[in-house]
Amino acid sequence: MILEDMYYGKWRPSEQINSSDPESQKVKQKISDLMKLLKSKLSAVEFDSIEVIEVFSEDKEIVDRNR
């Protein structure tokens, strides 16, 4: 069920947005490249911490947009 998946964090609508805006695509690619660079330079534990921060940042952005 969609609501249950959203509740348990298995599905995030914000991750499903695919913009056709060229500037948005450039930004997404830059973020992806930087995440790969971080992954190559950090330990697995440090990189996992970065991913956790990213998830919580996305949650905050969703809450901020709804205000």
HELIX and SHEET records of a PDB file:
HELIX    1   1 ILE A    2  TYR A    7  1                                   6    
HELIX    2   2 PRO A   13  GLN A   16  5                                   4    
HELIX    3   3 PRO A   22  LYS A   41  1                                  20    
HELIX    4   4 ALA A   44  ARG A   65  1                                  22    
END                                                                             
